[in-house]
Amino acid sequence: MSKKWLQQEGPQWVNEQIITREQYERILSLYCAPQRSIGLLPILGCLLLGLGVLSFVAANWQDLPELFRIGLMIAAMIGFYIGGQRLLDKGHASLGIGVIGIGLFTFGASIILIGQMFHMIAYSALSIVIWSAAGTALAYLYRSRYLYTISLILVTIAQFYSSTSFHSFNYAAFVLLLVGLGYYALRSRDTFTAVAWSATAVIQSLMLVTSNDWKFLWYLVPLLLIYTAGDFAKSAAQRAALQFPALGAAFIFAMAMSMFGSEEHLDIKESILVQPLALIPVLGALLVLSWLFKQRAGSSRSFPQWMLFLPLVYLPVPAISIVYLIIIFVFSLYVLVQGYAEENRRSVNIGTVLFLVSTMIAYFKLTWGFLDKSLFFITGGLLLLLLSWLLNRKRKHLFQHNQEG
């Protein structure tokens, strides 16, 4: 809440007799302009000075002795860390964390430059994993969302670099993501941290399956594992944040199977299937574990979300496409009904989008083969606009009713 917003909205509260003039002035006095001991000009001056020093060093880097280069990098890194800590001690939290972040970048740059100095050949992404581990340690030390986000980005870069350059999955980066950064996300009450970790885990799980050339249906195992980890969270907001990316990836998989699970795409089914005796017991065990966590957290009513993780690809080919189409429709309606029941605007918006997407997929499958293409797009557009209008009208009516209440 800002002082400017209070100045705009406060007089209306006074006119409607929600608060008195004296109360409004007292609230306004609590939002005084902060006294900044470090102004903008000194920060810009330090930034320009730092850029000047870096440009001078870069221009003369090859002429500097090797020991001097190493000492310069170590001194710069330690200086940023000490400077950031002193700023934190003086109460400048954002600026202090920012300077510590520069120290983390200096650490990574030092690793790269030392490797170039001594002509080291990399056979893995271990250097970036070490960089990510340093960022993870700093995130734990300072409890910083900024440093945590940097660590997530670095560990993803390490995995991508390993997959593309060395054609191998880096299990050290994956363990760091699951254990080091995953424990932080579970213990943190920040929903952004939970969503960021879950989305990163979903992406790296996809790299795990594709890099090892596994059958794609194995992808359901890490997705359900991430979803089950969300059931372990204590708060409903964090639980939803952890499970949202996994549910989104499973919904995309269901959409793909509803579109390409018919007989003319039989080769796709053969390329993703695994032995059911190996997959189904693992999924069943994870579902049981998810149910136990749901019971402990009091969220057992969310079990219909499991429908997205069921391995329905083992059904006969003619039924796969129809069954998955029904699944995405039912799941969309489930999200909509839950949103209306809980009066959750975000769930209603997500459910509306999912329902419209499901409707267009069904329309595409049922009419593309026999309907004229121009008529296909015209009819589809009108249907989409009509459904969007009806759902938005229902949503606006609900939230207007809630506001009046």
N, C-alpha and C positions, 0 to 999 in steps of 0.2 A: 504494500500500500504506500503510495507516494503522497507528498504534501500537495503537489499540483492537483492530483485526483481529488483529494479532500477539499481543496478550495473550490473545485467545480461542483462536487456533489453535496457538500455540507450545507450550503444555503437552502437547498431543496428539502433536506431533512428538517431544518429549522422551520421552514414554511409549512411543512406537513405535520409539525409538532411531534416529530419522532424524538428529537432532542431539543434542549433549550439552547439559547444563544450562548450562555455561559459554558455549557457542556461542549458546544462546538468549538469555542475558543480554547478550552482546556485541551481538547483532543488535538487541535491544530498546533498547540504549543509543544506537544510531544514530538513533533516532526520538524525539528529545527534543522537548518542546513548544517551538515557535519563539518567540523573543523578539521581540515586536512593539513597535517603537519608537513606532508610532502606534496608540493604542488605539481602541476603538469609540466611546467618549464624545466625544473630539475630532472624529471623523468626523461623528457625529450633530449635534454642535454646529455644525460648518461647514455641514452640509446645512440645518439649520433657519435659520441666519443667511442662507444664500444664498436660501432660499425667502422669507424675510422681505424681503430686498432686492428680489427679483423682484416680489413682490406689491405693494410700495410703488411701484416703478417703473411697474408695469402700471396701478395705480390713478391715477397722476398722469402717464401717458404723453402724453396730449394737451396737457397744460399745459407740457411741457418744450420748450425751443427745439429746432429741427431739428438744428442743428449739435451741440448737447449730446447729443441722442439718438444721432447717428452716432458721436460720440466715445465715448459710454458703451458702445455695442455693440463697437466696435473694442478698447477697453480691456479689456472682459470677455473677448473672444476671445483676445487676446494674453496676458492674465493666466492663463487656463486652460492655454494651451499652455506658458507658462514654468513654471507650477506643476507641470504634469505632467512636464515634462522634469527638474525638480529632484528630484521624487519618484523618477523612474527612476534618476537619478544616485546617489541614496542607497540604491538596492537595492529599492525598493518597486515592483516591476514591475506587478502587477495594479492597484494604486491609481493609479499614474502613467498607465497606458494608459486607465483609466477617466476621469481628469481630462482627458486629451487628447481622449477621445471627447466629453466635455461641450463642449470647445472647438470640435469639429467641428459639433455641434448648434447652438452659438451662431453659427457661421458661416452655417449654413443659415437660422436664424431671422433673422439680420441681412439676408440677401438678401430674405426675404419682407417684413420690416418696412420696409425702404427702398423696396421697390416700392409698399407701401401708403401710405407717407408722401408720395411724389411722384405718386401715382395713375397708376402705370405700367400699361399694358395688355399682357398676355402673349399672344403669338401662337404660342408653342411652349413646350415643356418645357425650354428651354435653361437656365433658372436652376437647376433640379433636376439637370440634367446637369453643370453647373459644380460644384454641391455634391458630386455623386458623384465627379467628377474630383479634388476636394480630398481626399475620403476615400480614393481610390485612391492618391494620392501619399503620404498618411500611412501607409497600409498597407505600401507599399514601404519607407518610411523607417524604420518601427519593427518591421517583420516581425510584425505583430499579426493573429491570427485574428479578434479582436473588431472591429478597424477594417475588416478585409477584409469581414466579414459585413455590417457597416453599409453599406459601399459597394455590395455586391450588392443589398441591400434598396433603397437609394436609386436605383440605376440601373433597377431593376425598377419602382419607383414612377414614375420619370420616363417610362418606356415606357408604362405603363398610363395615366398621365395624358395623354400625347400621343395615345394610341389612343382614349380615351373622350371627351376634351374637344375635341380638334382633329381627330379622325378621320384621323390620319396616323401613319405609323410613323416614329419618330425614329431616323434612321440614326446620328447622333452618339452616342446612348446605346448603340446596338448595337455600334458600333466600339469604344467604351470597354470594353464587356463582353468582346468577343472578343479585342482586342489587349491593353489594359491589364490587365484582371483575368484574362484567359485565360492570358497569359504567366506571371503570378504563380502560377496554379493548376498549370501544367505544371512550373514550377521548384520548387514547394513539395513537400515530402514528407508533408504533412499530408493524410490521406484525407478528413477533414471538409471541408477547403477544396476538394478536387477534386470531391466530391459536390455541394457547394453551388453551385460554378460551373457544373457540368454541368447540374444541375436548372434553374438560372436561364437558361442558354442554351437549353434545351429549351422553356421557357415563352416566352421572347422569340421563338424561331423560330416558335412557333405564332402569336404576335401578328403576326409578319412576314407569314405566309401569309394570315391572316384579315383584317388591316388593308388589304392590297392586293387583296383579293378574288381571290386566285389559286386555281387548282384545287388541291384539298387534297392531291393526290398529290405535289405539289412539297415537301410537308413531309418526305418521305423524304430529300431532299437534305441539309438542315441536320442531320437526325438522324444520317445516315451520316457527315457531316463531323465531328460531335462524337465519334462512335464512333471514327473514324479518328484524331482528335487523341488519344484515349485510347491507341491503339496506339503513339503516339510516346513515351509515358511510359516511364521506365526500370524502375521497380519494379512487381511484379505487383499489389500492393495499390493503388497509385495508378492503375494501368491499369483495374482493376476498378471503382474509385470513379468514374473519369471516364466509363466506358462504361455503368454501371448505369442512370442516368436515361434515356439514349438507347434502351437495350434495353427499358426499361419502357414508354416511349412507343410504340415499334414493336410491342411485344407487345399493348398496348391497341388499336392500330390493327388488328392481325391478329384480335383478338377481335371487334372491331366488324364486320370484313368476314366473319368466320365466321358472325355472327348476321344480318347484313343484306346479304349478297352474293348472295342468291337472286333468282329471277325476279320475285317480288312487290315487290322493292325495286330495280327496274331504274333508277329515277330517281336513286337514290343513286350508282350507278356512273357515270352520265352526268355528275353534278355534280362528281366528283373526278378524272375522267380528263384527262390532258394528252396532247399529241402524243408518241408513243413515241420518235420520232426525236430529240426534244429532251431527253427525260428519261433514256432508257436509256444513252446514251453518258456522261452525267455520272455516273450511278450506277456504270457500269462502270469509269470512271477512278478513282473513289473506292475501289472494291473493290481495284483493282490497287495503289493507294497504301497501302491498309490491309494488303495482303498483304506489301508490301515492308517496312513498319514491323514487322509480326509476325515476319518473318524476321530482322530486325535485333535484335529484342528476345527472340527464341527462344520466341515464343508462337504459333507457326503452328498448333498443335492447336486453337486457339479459333475457327478459321474457320467451324465450323457455326453460329456466332451470326449469320452473314450471312443465314441463311434468313429472318429477320424483315424484312430490308430489300429483299427481292426484290419487284419490282412485278408480283405475280401477278394484279392486277386486270384485266390485259389478256386473261386466259383467257376462254373462253366462259362466259356467265352461269351455266348450271347447275353448272359445276365450281368456281366461285370459292368458294362457301361451304364445300364439302367440302375443297378443297385448303387453305384457311386453317385449317380445323378440324384437319386433319392436321398442319399446321405448328405450331400451338400445342401439340398433343400431343407431337410430336417434340421441340420445344424444351424442354418441361417435363421430359421424360425425359432429355434431354441434360444439363440442369442437375442433375437428381437423380444421374445416373450420375457426372458430374464431381465432385459433392459427396462421394459415397461413395468414389470412387477417390482423391481428395485428402484424405479424412477431414476435410472442411471442414463444420463444423456449420451455418454460415450458408447455404452453398449448398444443403445438404440441406433446411433449413427453407424457403428460397425455392422450391426445386424442388417440395417437397411442396405448398405453397400453389398454385403455378401448375398442378400436375397436378390438384388438386382443382377449381380453377376451370375448367380445360379439360374435365374430366369433367362438371361441371354444365352447361356450355354445350352439350356434345354431347347430354346427357340432355334438356335443354330443347328442342333442335331436333328430336330424334327422337321425342319422346313428347308434346309439348304439343298437337299437332293432333288426336290420336285418343284420348288417355288422359283419363279423368275427372279433373277438376282437384284434388279432394281426394286421390284416389289418386296423382296426379302428385306432390303435395308430400310425401305420406307415403313413397312409394317413393324419391323424390329424397333426402329426409332420411336414410332408412335406408342408402341407397347411399353418401351422403357420410360418415356415421358409420362405416360399415364400412371405407371406403377410408382415412379418417383414422386409424382404429385400427390397420390393417395397416401403414401408412407410419410411424406413430409407434413401433410395436413394432419395426419394422426399424431405425429410427433409434436407439432406445434400446439395442437389442442391439449395434449397431455401436459406439457411443461407450462403452458399458460394457465391451465387449471391448478397445477401445483403452486405456481407463483401467487395466484389469487388466494389459495388456501393458506 
